[in-house]
């Protein structure tokens, strides 16, 4: 059986990363978030700082759809790849890093359109963690010692950024239940409860 991969999309402040960490401990597999930037940089030869500057940032360019077909055939040597905007190179490098990672090991990947990159991976479970606004505000205030107004502002900005990135680079819609296998409300279940639901889903699907 293929390695299993759990991808986690998340509203900002919903505890998607907290859930991922708990799940990583339960399953004994690695959790990848920012670590993917290092992997992608190493495999593509691009500077890691470039990935950090373009991490999960949306784009308004129309070139992406035009270059993808050529890139998929010729890879990094394609003239279309060499000529494309830097943010597209960053996305494609992460896309490849995610697919290569799934071939090497079972793991958990947070964000970065990982569910889209692994659409053909038969043993992949895509999860989306959401929560009501008040829960998210409280969680962020505790985590970062922010004021309520600061937390609200960051929620609005970060969710908008993530939605723009996901909707542009994937063929699905961010936070739409139809885009994922499993959507969980952490404000109702708690992080431990979300983990239990994911483990139960894996058991039913005979993953792992």
Buried (B, 14 or more C-beta within 10 A) or exposed (E): EEBBBBBBBBBBBBBBBBBBBBBBEEBEBEBBBEBBBBBBBEBBEBEEEBBEEBBBEBBEEEEBEEBBEBBEEEEBEBEBBEEBBEBBBBBBBBBBBBBEBBEEEBBBBBBBBBBBBBEEBEBBBBBBBBBEBEBBBBBBBEEEEBEEEBBBEBBEEBBEBBBBBBBBBBEBEBBEEEBBBBBBBBBEBBBEBBBBBBBEBBEEEEBB
